[in-house]
């Protein structure tokens, strides 16, 4: 694996007056950082997405997080793929407005 990424899970907790306040849980995992393919970029772009990076890691490392932070930049997870008969998962990230660091 050639990098470390933070996977961020968003949670909501109720404060003392009953408001739901967002909180985050971060988990650092080791990943292989890859470029998205031309066909992936074209297909995602047609759906209004802005694909940027693909990560590959052990399937056990991913628990449905929707935000990933790589080198201080936050990305949205727009899809995942687990190849047949594999213990790896591919996590596809997009540059996304509103995902802040």
PEBEL-V856227 format. One record per residue. PSI is psi as a letter, one per 20 degrees, with the letter a starting at -180 (* if undefined). D_FIRST is the distance of its C-alpha to the first C-alpha in Angstrom with 1 decimal. Layout:
<<PSI:D_FIRST> <PSI:D_FIRST>>
//
This chain:
<<q:0.0> <j:3.8> <r:6.1> <p:8.4> <q:10.9> <p:14.2> <p:15.7> <p:19.4> <p:22.0> <p:25.6> <q:28.4> <p:32.1> <q:34.4> <p:38.1> <a:39.8> <i:43.3> <j:45.1> <j:43.2> <q:41.0> <o:37.4> <p:35.1> <q:31.4> <r:28.9> <q:25.1> <p:22.6> <q:19.2> <p:16.1> <p:12.9> <q:9.7> <p:6.0> <r:5.1> <p:4.7> <p:8.0> <q:10.8> <q:14.6> <q:17.0> <r:19.2> <g:22.8> <h:24.1> <g:22.0> <g:23.1> <g:26.7> <g:26.8> <h:25.4> <h:27.7> <h:30.7> <j:30.0> <j:30.2> <r:26.5> <m:24.6> <q:21.1> <g:18.7> <q:15.0> <p:13.0> <q:9.9> <p:8.4> <r:7.7> <p:9.9> <h:13.4> <h:14.6> <i:12.7> <p:14.9> <k:18.6> <j:20.2> <q:19.6> <i:21.1> <q:19.8> <q:16.4> <p:16.3> <p:14.0> <l:15.3> <j:18.6> <p:19.3> <q:19.9> <q:19.4> <q:21.0> <o:19.3> <i:21.6> <r:20.3> <r:17.9> <p:17.7> <o:17.0> <q:17.5> <q:20.3> <k:19.7> <q:15.9> <j:14.1> <q:11.7> <q:12.9> <p:12.9> <o:14.0> <p:16.3> <q:17.3> <q:20.6> <p:22.4> <p:25.1> <q:28.3> <i:28.9> <o:25.3> <q:25.8> <*:24.0>>
//
